Amino acid sequence: MATGHEVTSLAGHPSSELGVRSVVGDIRARDVMQQALFGAEAVIAAVGPRGNHPAEVVALEQGMRNLVMVATQLGVKRLVVLSGAAVDVIGDRKPVLGRLASAVVRGAGKHVVGAKQREFAVVSASELAWTALRPPLVSDGPARGYRLDLQLRPGARVTREDVARALVDQLVDRTFLSSARHSSYLSDADDQSARMAFQCHRSSAPDGECESARPARGNRWAWRSGKTDSN
């Protein structure tokens, strides 16, 4: 809201944030999703399974299919998804430590990762202008600045506040649109291997230029709709 967006939230409980239009329900319910996305031009989907159970894999896939279908029908222009570094994408070149970390996460949370992998499959097959952000190690603490990259860097990390900022920034950024099927990693801008705030491949940006990911204040067209499973 600080950047001028009007906000609608969809969750299993009412939002306590002032100025937020709150919709309560399950992301698998079509009528609930239609209510949440009506009038929206952009969606942030920060959805996660409620446990490491096989049923959660199916539930998250169903919820994301419902979101994509309703968003498409209502003409939503933009979808930004919070994914994870353990999710595999065609063309990935993870460093050795990154592959080991993904293997550990998959072993400990097989169905959690499986659910997010199914989610990514649904999103990447859609016709929406989507971007999936895959943060690696996430920590508490204030924002420190972040970068987006197409490949995971050794030792990459990011704060929760920077993850939230990156998700909102992507509502208007066109660097990593789905036309190139790019999925971006998040890492701390203070990392010695990542001094620049942003990086993009010029072939993926319009007219060969990298655009700023900071939205202009007062931009009223984009709605943010956070998604969680109903309790």
C-alpha angles and dihedrals in degrees: 000000000000088000093051101264122141108229134215120178128200115197143133090264135036119275116247094200115115114242094020120125103224126209118184122204149076121307089224092064111094096206091051092050092048090053092049097047099040108123093005123134098185137026133203110202112198099168129156138176116259093227146355095274132126091237090062091062091060093041095054093045091051092048093050092046088053092049093049093047095049093042090052093048092049095046098246107178104203139034123187116186130196104222129160141249091246090063110100122225128187109264096028116152102187118181118248093262089048092054091048092049091050090050091052092048091048091050094050097039106024096158095039091056090040090055093050090046090054090047091054091048091056094046096046091050092053128098092231123113093254137174125187118203115204110195117194119203108005120200138181122253139084125311114282100176126268143219133217120222136170093227132049113251123214111265094010115168139160139187123248091242091055090049089055092048092049092052091053093043091056091062089082103018115104099189098098103033121157092251086086093035091231123164115195131218121217121222137166113275089218092061109119089233093051113048097149119082093224138014130184138169107252092220088065096052126081112267090001093289131126111230127214113258094212111105119225115252116251094033102148103176100082124079122197116215116182116203130208133159118265116254 
